[in-house]
């Protein structure tokens, strides 16, 4: 993992991050790295969980397409705001550095893999969903609530065993989503 201490993130109050870090990249053996763009501001525990997910699950998923994963677009990380940016809502896990939003993933051949619409087959999205739901307490994707249609939200909000939230509707067949991007 390529991380450095994060500056200017509160460590007290409703939007506080315990041990904040800036996750810039995940180092994969043989001098490979997956760059996060922009770097993700997260709690250290969240950065470690995201790095393990990328290394153990996302890299093999991308490699199966025939081209290595090089970059992950960070749709959101630390952000002091209410849930879904709705005034009056509970604080978002993003405000405590416990949430990461996965945007498009770029391969070495410049192909883009998105949560819906490009590059990932239905089977690949099902594997991605299963890995995220196994690792994180909350997973929200397309079909969950209207706010997560173009990215995948994962977070480490503490939940009781068996009470995790795993909401991502993956239709059984989507011709436009199964076609590789060009």
Steps between C-alpha positions, in 0.01 A plus 500: 500500500623849424361722775598818675353678799209722403506866587209722602250226585330545838567237763214614727133589444226350284727491193811357659741243362704281729851459358432668161715403203516576133495175297678570171562154360500129572824321422456168327795262463744522208525882512130545420290766661136598485470877532200662668391817325463725685664352809242388757486667841398226743537369852803273514278194557291583194811554287627155605164338418479672159860406418438134587180499289681650202799266525314178575177546301500791251844434349422134417157600366658758269789272403244244380403748226849462352646835607632607841317749721693829517269768644189525713295818490400600850143629481512611866693440821516735804224757466328670794137486388163342573404167340425534129564875536146540636452785749392369838615144435728309736874561454659300219768240574713708264526762778684251720728362230317168511363507143648461153319546169639296211476668162623373162803274491751545218708220353846523340337475156294813590176298523263629768312268736195661656246380752237514231526547128857430400749219506370278780277207417205410719706211642790734581265747673355212704852405613577864582178530704571177690853610588387846614214361710734249663749771600294807588205572732320708239499462122279725287494486121256542212143433605567561870356846552543720193814667637741221404413430137845567353738393776538248780493625861669283762547584865611364834216628718494254791196273478382200696594162351266408217359854480711637215342688212569358154288676240598491136255381237672313219257401225548146373559620143611836372623496142636854514689423821647175371651659190866595542574869474704614202 
